[in-house]
Amino acid sequence: MSVVPDRGFPVEEFESRTKRAQQMLAERRLDAMLVCTEPEVRYLTGFHTPFWQSPTRPWFVVLPVDGKPIAVIPAIGASSMTATWIDDVRTWPAPRPVDDGLELLADTLAEVADRLVDPSGRIGLPMGHETHVRMPLSDLDALRDRIAPTVFVDATDVVRSLRMVKSPREVQKVAHICDVVSGAFEGLGDLLSTGMTEREAFAAFRIDLLRRGADDVPYLVGASGPGFDDIIRQPSDREIRTGDLLMFDTGSIFDGYSSDFDRYVAFGQADDDARRAYETVWAATEAGLTAVLPGATTSDLWRAMAEVLDGGGPASGSLGNSVGRLGHGLGMQVTEWPSNTADDGTMLVEGMVMTLEPSLTWAPGRMMVHEENLVVRADGPELLSRRAPAELPILG
Amino acid sequence: MSVVPDRGFPVEEFESRTKRAQQMLAERRLDAMLVCTEPEVRYLTGFHTPFWQSPTRPWFVVLPVDGKPIAVIPAIGASSMTATWIDDVRTWPAPRPVDDGLELLADTLAEVADRLVDPSGRIGLPMGHETHVRMPLSDLDALRDRIAPTVFVDATDVVRSLRMVKSPREVQKVAHICDVVSGAFEGLGDLLSTGMTEREAFAAFRIDLLRRGADDVPYLVGASGPGFDDIIRQPSDREIRTGDLLMFDTGSIFDGYSSDFDRYVAFGQADDDARRAYETVWAATEAGLTAVLPGATTSDLWRAMAEVLDGGGPASGSLGNSVGRLGHGLGMQVTEWPSNTADDGTMLVEGMVMTLEPSLTWAPGRMMVHEENLVVRADGPELLSRRAPAELPILG
């Protein structure tokens, strides 16, 4: 069991993030960047609350090209935001549908929008792949009109570049939750048995993860049966029987950072096709691991894994039509940029936290997915999840 | 302990939702409605997975003015979506940044966009208060260009009207999780003691909720101390001491439906100001309850509670500047339309599930929030949470 890392981050971590972001803003001739989604706001400020689950209120952070970030938020968040390293916290009494922060935000953007070369002002806003703007579209349209001639410019690459490479403290948090989850997966034999329903198994596993030190288990999917191809499922009242496979996949959380890996087990016995499928995705992961090096690309990882999967039966044809990739980035969210696909081509650099996630369809309607979590080091991958057994574990 | 309700919904529930929605679409001369957020997709289809936590892939459901909803989704969701009542499931191999479903969605919208009066086509899209469009903004802009002269028209009132009034089966699910949470709150005295840290208290409470039958506890905030005004906080390593107040507020889940209420307790003793504050917000809730009747409005509830709070000390001045409302709707999300505010004015009808949530600042930096959950019945409120004690409970 790893030592529990410190909670939160020292101010210098946020200063470093801000400085890197501002360098990119300057390079792109952006006066500022606007973010309004939970991970981006947390990344820049440290503001950390599950209150984002309430859809009622929008939240904004404006990062000028110099100076500290400015929070433009509902008054209900003032106390929490003031406790972060942010000094400039501007609030309005949300919810106020007639003006839910728009005027305050527009005024703030006007303040920061004329510092650089273009006199009309250019504000970065993430609007590309894996992003969305978390505010009512009618308000966004009104905001665009209101700030004209200042324009929003896509800044996806800024937040993508920032968040994709993790600091040592971020890696520690992911490593810790991966350690907790590894222990829980290794203990499945003590927790589960035939006769339990899927729902009982899920509940037992979730509670076990919390007992072992997960803060929360927001992502838990799984299935049981002789085989299954729905890998994002909630539990049913189906009873686990001898000969079943069971899969759990969890994004558990420590201090706002996520694990994301799965494990398969069989109860009593497993048929040869299932064993072979397991061994193929395990071997594909091995191949992926050997390809992990700074300077290699996500497409190199994809190719290394796909080659093994292509040799493993009727896998290759179905790959592109199911999960769509063979792993991805990991950190504040259960999936993050980049994707291990044939044409993603993102270059790996030290500090990137990734999953390898080969999958194959081993019989009609039966999928096998294997996943490990790692951080890219100078000399190759450092596993954050403890490596799954090379053969399908048989419980009971 | 209530009987555990059935999971899921029979097809007629989705048929009824669809029919109500289509009636509103026809009244508004809309050819179809596009939704892309988790609650709306789940409401129309029954598609239920935590996979939405992954920001990578957009998901779409198109509801034509007649016929069944059409799912336009990543292939990874095909198996789950096909298991719902939806027949027409169109998939693409996401993630595919170069075209992440846009062409498929545009083609689907073109199919459904010329059925009504306006030959150019009008597609409803929720774009008002409490909504956002969950897809990359650059894709949304491209989609708007692509479907022209067909236009998106705000359809917030359609989903708002639909979701605000709950069916008996929906009410049962909220009632069940409120029952589970009520039991856990009533058992706090056995669970918590001075010397525990907030973090330990949170973990114990979360595990207790799961043991009592919550599927998950996605929303849990709280604080401890002689007083506090941050009511959306995560736990710290602060030790609970004699004389402390402790607040937990949880949105726990049963079958995709949420509770949302809090409780305060004191350890060993409580000072008179804290007791008085507790009694004031309790009395404000009583006043709110007497105002709950079909035909009354959310603003009537607000006024009934505000009048008591105004008599309760230095409360009134700070109200509008903190939480911003005195309760709200509840159901698939921890907060939903409508809001109990001075000017919201939404008329209550039978089947609406609401929270009453009066709050006051009883000393500088010290807030007291009280919350109950109810369903509007013909003759008044039916409490779903078990009523909090009239006096601040003292533990230990």
HADDOCK unambig.tbl for C-alpha pairs under 7 A between the chains (distance, minus, plus):
assign (segid A and resid 49 and name CA) (segid B and resid 232 and name CA) 6.25 0.50 0.50
assign (segid A and resid 49 and name CA) (segid B and resid 233 and name CA) 5.99 0.50 0.50
assign (segid A and resid 49 and name CA) (segid B and resid 234 and name CA) 6.10 0.50 0.50
assign (segid A and resid 50 and name CA) (segid B and resid 219 and name CA) 5.92 0.50 0.50
assign (segid A and resid 51 and name CA) (segid B and resid 232 and name CA) 6.17 0.50 0.50
assign (segid A and resid 53 and name CA) (segid B and resid 334 and name CA) 6.96 0.50 0.50
assign (segid A and resid 54 and name CA) (segid B and resid 333 and name CA) 6.93 0.50 0.50
assign (segid A and resid 54 and name CA) (segid B and resid 334 and name CA) 5.94 0.50 0.50
assign (segid A and resid 54 and name CA) (segid B and resid 335 and name CA) 5.23 0.50 0.50
assign (segid A and resid 55 and name CA) (segid B and resid 130 and name CA) 5.27 0.50 0.50
assign (segid A and resid 55 and name CA) (segid B and resid 131 and name CA) 6.85 0.50 0.50
assign (segid A and resid 55 and name CA) (segid B and resid 335 and name CA) 6.90 0.50 0.50
assign (segid A and resid 56 and name CA) (segid B and resid 130 and name CA) 4.45 0.50 0.50
assign (segid A and resid 57 and name CA) (segid B and resid 130 and name CA) 6.70 0.50 0.50
assign (segid A and resid 75 and name CA) (segid B and resid 321 and name CA) 5.98 0.50 0.50
assign (segid A and resid 75 and name CA) (segid B and resid 322 and name CA) 5.14 0.50 0.50
assign (segid A and resid 75 and name CA) (segid B and resid 323 and name CA) 6.93 0.50 0.50
assign (segid A and resid 76 and name CA) (segid B and resid 322 and name CA) 4.81 0.50 0.50
assign (segid A and resid 76 and name CA) (segid B and resid 323 and name CA) 5.02 0.50 0.50
assign (segid A and resid 79 and name CA) (segid B and resid 229 and name CA) 6.78 0.50 0.50
assign (segid A and resid 79 and name CA) (segid B and resid 230 and name CA) 5.31 0.50 0.50
assign (segid A and resid 80 and name CA) (segid B and resid 230 and name CA) 6.01 0.50 0.50
assign (segid A and resid 80 and name CA) (segid B and resid 233 and name CA) 6.86 0.50 0.50
assign (segid A and resid 93 and name CA) (segid B and resid 320 and name CA) 6.12 0.50 0.50
assign (segid A and resid 93 and name CA) (segid B and resid 321 and name CA) 5.10 0.50 0.50
assign (segid A and resid 93 and name CA) (segid B and resid 322 and name CA) 6.60 0.50 0.50
assign (segid A and resid 93 and name CA) (segid B and resid 324 and name CA) 5.38 0.50 0.50
assign (segid A and resid 94 and name CA) (segid B and resid 324 and name CA) 5.43 0.50 0.50
assign (segid A and resid 95 and name CA) (segid B and resid 324 and name CA) 5.94 0.50 0.50
assign (segid A and resid 97 and name CA) (segid B and resid 129 and name CA) 6.13 0.50 0.50
assign (segid A and resid 127 and name CA) (segid B and resid 136 and name CA) 5.11 0.50 0.50
assign (segid A and resid 127 and name CA) (segid B and resid 137 and name CA) 4.66 0.50 0.50
assign (segid A and resid 127 and name CA) (segid B and resid 138 and name CA) 5.38 0.50 0.50
assign (segid A and resid 128 and name CA) (segid B and resid 136 and name CA) 5.21 0.50 0.50
assign (segid A and resid 128 and name CA) (segid B and resid 137 and name CA) 6.74 0.50 0.50
assign (segid A and resid 128 and name CA) (segid B and resid 138 and name CA) 5.97 0.50 0.50
assign (segid A and resid 129 and name CA) (segid B and resid 97 and name CA) 6.11 0.50 0.50
assign (segid A and resid 129 and name CA) (segid B and resid 136 and name CA) 5.93 0.50 0.50
assign (segid A and resid 130 and name CA) (segid B and resid 55 and name CA) 5.29 0.50 0.50
assign (segid A and resid 130 and name CA) (segid B and resid 56 and name CA) 4.44 0.50 0.50
assign (segid A and resid 130 and name CA) (segid B and resid 57 and name CA) 6.70 0.50 0.50
assign (segid A and resid 130 and name CA) (segid B and resid 136 and name CA) 6.75 0.50 0.50
assign (segid A and resid 131 and name CA) (segid B and resid 55 and name CA) 6.85 0.50 0.50
assign (segid A and resid 131 and name CA) (segid B and resid 135 and name CA) 6.80 0.50 0.50
assign (segid A and resid 131 and name CA) (segid B and resid 136 and name CA) 5.21 0.50 0.50
assign (segid A and resid 132 and name CA) (segid B and resid 134 and name CA) 5.46 0.50 0.50
assign (segid A and resid 132 and name CA) (segid B and resid 135 and name CA) 5.15 0.50 0.50
assign (segid A and resid 132 and name CA) (segid B and resid 136 and name CA) 4.66 0.50 0.50
assign (segid A and resid 132 and name CA) (segid B and resid 137 and name CA) 6.08 0.50 0.50
assign (segid A and resid 133 and name CA) (segid B and resid 137 and name CA) 6.65 0.50 0.50
assign (segid A and resid 134 and name CA) (segid B and resid 132 and name CA) 5.45 0.50 0.50
assign (segid A and resid 135 and name CA) (segid B and resid 131 and name CA) 6.81 0.50 0.50
assign (segid A and resid 135 and name CA) (segid B and resid 132 and name CA) 5.15 0.50 0.50
assign (segid A and resid 136 and name CA) (segid B and resid 127 and name CA) 5.12 0.50 0.50
assign (segid A and resid 136 and name CA) (segid B and resid 128 and name CA) 5.21 0.50 0.50
assign (segid A and resid 136 and name CA) (segid B and resid 129 and name CA) 5.93 0.50 0.50
assign (segid A and resid 136 and name CA) (segid B and resid 130 and name CA) 6.76 0.50 0.50
assign (segid A and resid 136 and name CA) (segid B and resid 131 and name CA) 5.20 0.50 0.50
assign (segid A and resid 136 and name CA) (segid B and resid 132 and name CA) 4.65 0.50 0.50
assign (segid A and resid 137 and name CA) (segid B and resid 127 and name CA) 4.67 0.50 0.50
assign (segid A and resid 137 and name CA) (segid B and resid 128 and name CA) 6.73 0.50 0.50
assign (segid A and resid 137 and name CA) (segid B and resid 132 and name CA) 6.08 0.50 0.50
assign (segid A and resid 137 and name CA) (segid B and resid 133 and name CA) 6.64 0.50 0.50
assign (segid A and resid 138 and name CA) (segid B and resid 127 and name CA) 5.39 0.50 0.50
assign (segid A and resid 138 and name CA) (segid B and resid 128 and name CA) 5.96 0.50 0.50
assign (segid A and resid 207 and name CA) (segid B and resid 207 and name CA) 6.00 0.50 0.50
assign (segid A and resid 218 and name CA) (segid B and resid 218 and name CA) 6.49 0.50 0.50
assign (segid A and resid 219 and name CA) (segid B and resid 50 and name CA) 5.92 0.50 0.50
assign (segid A and resid 229 and name CA) (segid B and resid 79 and name CA) 6.79 0.50 0.50
assign (segid A and resid 230 and name CA) (segid B and resid 79 and name CA) 5.31 0.50 0.50
assign (segid A and resid 230 and name CA) (segid B and resid 80 and name CA) 6.01 0.50 0.50
assign (segid A and resid 232 and name CA) (segid B and resid 49 and name CA) 6.25 0.50 0.50
assign (segid A and resid 232 and name CA) (segid B and resid 51 and name CA) 6.19 0.50 0.50
assign (segid A and resid 233 and name CA) (segid B and resid 49 and name CA) 5.99 0.50 0.50
assign (segid A and resid 233 and name CA) (segid B and resid 80 and name CA) 6.87 0.50 0.50
assign (segid A and resid 234 and name CA) (segid B and resid 49 and name CA) 6.12 0.50 0.50
assign (segid A and resid 320 and name CA) (segid B and resid 93 and name CA) 6.11 0.50 0.50
assign (segid A and resid 321 and name CA) (segid B and resid 75 and name CA) 5.95 0.50 0.50
assign (segid A and resid 321 and name CA) (segid B and resid 93 and name CA) 5.06 0.50 0.50
assign (segid A and resid 322 and name CA) (segid B and resid 75 and name CA) 5.17 0.50 0.50
assign (segid A and resid 322 and name CA) (segid B and resid 76 and name CA) 4.85 0.50 0.50
assign (segid A and resid 322 and name CA) (segid B and resid 93 and name CA) 6.62 0.50 0.50
assign (segid A and resid 323 and name CA) (segid B and resid 75 and name CA) 6.94 0.50 0.50
assign (segid A and resid 323 and name CA) (segid B and resid 76 and name CA) 5.02 0.50 0.50
assign (segid A and resid 324 and name CA) (segid B and resid 93 and name CA) 5.39 0.50 0.50
assign (segid A and resid 324 and name CA) (segid B and resid 94 and name CA) 5.42 0.50 0.50
assign (segid A and resid 324 and name CA) (segid B and resid 95 and name CA) 5.94 0.50 0.50
assign (segid A and resid 333 and name CA) (segid B and resid 54 and name CA) 6.93 0.50 0.50
assign (segid A and resid 334 and name CA) (segid B and resid 53 and name CA) 6.97 0.50 0.50
assign (segid A and resid 334 and name CA) (segid B and resid 54 and name CA) 5.96 0.50 0.50
assign (segid A and resid 335 and name CA) (segid B and resid 54 and name CA) 5.24 0.50 0.50
assign (segid A and resid 335 and name CA) (segid B and resid 55 and name CA) 6.90 0.50 0.50
